[in-house]
Amino acid sequence: MADISAKVVKELREKTGAGMMDCKKALKENDGDMNKAVEWLRQKGITSAEKKAGRLAAEGLVDSYIHTGGRIGVLVEVNCETDFVARREEFHALVRNIAMQIAACPNVEYVSVEDIPQSLVESETAIEMGRDDLGNKPDNIKEKIVQGRIDKRLKELTLLDQPYIRDQNITVAELIKQVIAQLGENIRVRRFTRFVLGEGIEKEETNFADEVAAQTGAK
């Protein structure tokens, strides 16, 4: 594999508008070949998507998805820049797929890592720092291990970092980038709510044998 220098990564980033990590990955996948890396980014729908990420997205769609059986439901708001794109079939398909993704991911609570409260990060860090398997390790090694575990844990909680259910080779974030490249507008998931039938209700537990005995008068 070719040695990928920071200069080459920067050059590809300036040429395509893709993120630094995406550019680095593209070059590694193509042995440092700049032209092939550009094509790789285009195929993944990443080219120029990063340039649109900072643009205001206030239009869009609120959609719902009810899973078969009616036991799980999702409401999600996905924003784009114009009402024209909000009416596009491709945008509607994206929103529906995102809603289905949320329904399929019971552990997901936030859109992105940036949305996770600092208090939760600190709590998870304290738990990891106190684990027995880290007791005899030097502080610098312990911190690296803990940081790796925290990064993994936070990604488990976020929608954008989940493998896309219809294509496990990409994440939800990469799926959105592909549609951004296709439609030419910034697209972002703003918020979502996941409903599970009976969630949070304290159900009275009864012993079946005792219940039968009570009904028959037996002791």
C-alpha positions in Angstrom: 0.0 0.0 0.0 1.3 3.4 -0.9 2.3 5.9 1.8 -0.4 8.5 2.0 1.1 11.9 2.9 -0.9 14.8 4.5 -0.1 16.9 1.4 -1.8 14.4 -0.9 -4.8 14.2 1.4 -5.1 18.0 1.4 -4.9 18.1 -2.4 -7.7 15.6 -2.8 -9.8 17.4 -0.2 -9.4 20.8 -2.0 -10.3 19.1 -5.3 -13.4 17.3 -4.1 -14.6 19.1 -1.0 -14.8 15.8 0.8 -13.8 15.4 4.5 -10.2 14.7 5.5 -10.9 11.1 6.7 -12.9 10.3 3.6 -10.1 11.6 1.4 -7.5 9.5 3.3 -9.7 6.4 3.0 -10.2 7.0 -0.7 -6.5 7.2 -1.3 -5.7 4.1 0.7 -8.4 2.2 -1.1 -6.8 3.2 -4.4 -3.1 2.9 -3.5 -2.6 6.7 -3.6 -3.9 7.2 -7.1 -5.5 10.6 -7.2 -7.8 10.1 -10.1 -9.1 6.8 -8.9 -9.6 8.3 -5.4 -11.8 11.0 -7.0 -13.9 8.4 -8.7 -14.2 6.4 -5.5 -15.5 9.4 -3.7 -18.0 10.1 -6.5 -19.2 6.5 -6.3 -19.7 6.8 -2.6 -21.6 10.1 -3.0 -19.1 11.9 -0.8 -17.7 14.4 -3.3 -18.7 18.0 -2.5 -21.2 16.9 0.2 -19.0 18.4 2.8 -19.2 21.8 1.1 -22.9 21.8 1.5 -22.9 20.7 5.2 -22.8 24.3 6.5 -25.7 25.6 4.5 -29.0 26.3 6.2 -31.5 23.5 5.9 -35.0 24.6 7.2 -37.3 22.9 4.8 -37.9 19.2 4.6 -40.3 16.6 5.9 -41.7 15.1 9.1 -42.5 11.5 8.5 -43.6 8.4 10.4 -43.0 4.7 10.3 -45.0 2.1 12.1 -43.4 -1.4 12.1 -45.5 -4.4 11.3 -47.7 -5.4 14.2 -48.0 -1.8 15.5 -45.6 -2.3 18.4 -42.9 0.1 17.3 -43.4 3.6 15.8 -41.1 6.4 14.7 -41.4 10.1 14.0 -38.5 11.8 12.4 -37.8 15.3 11.0 -35.3 15.5 8.1 -34.4 18.9 6.8 -33.2 20.1 3.3 -32.7 23.6 1.9 -35.7 24.1 -0.4 -39.3 23.0 -0.7 -38.5 21.7 -4.2 -36.2 19.1 -2.9 -38.5 18.3 0.0 -41.1 17.2 -2.6 -38.6 15.0 -4.5 -39.2 11.2 -4.5 -35.6 10.6 -3.6 -35.8 12.8 -0.5 -39.0 11.0 0.6 -37.3 7.7 0.2 -34.4 8.8 2.2 -36.6 10.0 5.1 -38.5 6.7 5.0 -35.3 4.7 5.1 -34.0 6.8 8.0 -37.3 6.2 9.9 -37.0 2.4 9.3 -33.4 2.6 10.5 -34.4 4.2 13.8 -37.1 1.6 14.3 -34.5 -1.1 13.8 -32.0 0.4 16.3 -33.4 0.2 19.9 -30.1 1.6 21.4 -30.0 4.7 19.3 -30.9 7.8 21.3 -29.2 10.7 19.5 -28.7 11.9 16.0 -24.9 12.5 16.3 -22.1 12.3 18.9 -22.3 16.1 19.2 -25.8 15.8 20.5 -24.8 13.6 23.5 -24.8 15.6 26.8 -21.4 16.1 28.4 -22.8 14.7 31.7 -23.4 11.3 30.0 -19.9 11.3 28.5 -18.4 12.0 32.0 -20.5 9.3 33.5 -19.5 6.7 30.9 -15.8 7.8 31.3 -16.0 7.3 35.1 -17.5 3.9 34.7 -14.7 2.8 32.3 -11.9 4.3 34.4 -13.1 2.2 37.3 -13.1 -1.2 35.5 -11.0 -3.9 37.1 -9.1 -4.9 33.9 -7.4 -1.4 33.8 -6.2 -1.5 37.4 -2.5 -2.3 36.8 -2.0 -0.4 33.6 -0.1 2.9 33.4 -2.2 6.1 33.3 -1.4 7.0 29.7 -2.3 3.5 28.5 -5.4 3.5 30.6 -6.6 6.8 29.1 -6.1 5.6 25.6 -8.1 2.4 26.3 -10.8 4.3 28.0 -11.1 6.8 25.2 -11.4 4.0 22.6 -14.2 2.4 24.6 -16.0 5.7 25.1 -15.8 6.5 21.4 -17.2 3.1 20.6 -20.0 3.5 23.2 -21.0 7.0 22.0 -21.2 5.8 18.4 -23.5 3.0 19.5 -26.0 5.6 20.8 -26.0 7.8 17.6 -28.0 7.4 14.4 -25.5 8.7 12.0 -22.8 6.2 13.0 -25.0 3.1 12.6 -24.4 0.7 9.7 -27.2 1.3 7.2 -29.6 -1.6 7.5 -29.9 -2.0 3.7 -26.2 -1.8 3.0 -23.9 -2.7 6.0 -20.9 -1.3 4.1 -21.9 2.3 4.7 -23.2 4.3 7.7 -26.3 6.3 7.8 -24.1 9.4 7.6 -22.6 8.1 4.3 -26.1 7.3 3.0 -27.1 10.9 3.6 -24.0 12.2 1.9 -24.9 10.1 -1.2 -28.3 11.8 -1.4 -26.8 15.2 -0.8 -24.5 14.6 -3.8 -27.5 13.4 -5.8 -29.9 16.2 -5.0 -27.4 19.1 -4.6 -28.6 20.4 -1.2 -27.6 20.1 2.4 -29.6 17.4 4.2 -29.7 16.8 8.0 -31.6 14.7 10.4 -32.8 17.2 13.0 -34.7 15.0 15.6 -36.6 11.8 16.1 -38.8 10.0 18.6 -39.1 6.2 18.9 -42.2 4.7 20.5 -42.3 1.2 21.8 -45.7 -0.2 22.9 -46.0 -0.4 26.7 -42.5 1.2 27.3 -42.3 2.8 30.8 -45.5 1.2 32.1 -45.0 -0.8 35.3 -46.8 -4.0 34.7 -48.1 -6.0 37.6 -46.4 -9.4 37.8 -48.6 -12.3 39.0 -47.7 -15.9 39.7 -49.9 -18.0 37.4 -50.2 -20.9 40.0 -51.3 -18.5 42.7 -53.8 -16.8 40.3 -55.3 -20.2 39.4 -55.5 -21.2 43.1 -57.2 -18.0 44.0 -59.8 -18.5 41.3 -60.6 -22.1 42.3 -60.5 -21.5 46.0 -57.6 -23.9 46.5 -55.0 -23.3 49.2 
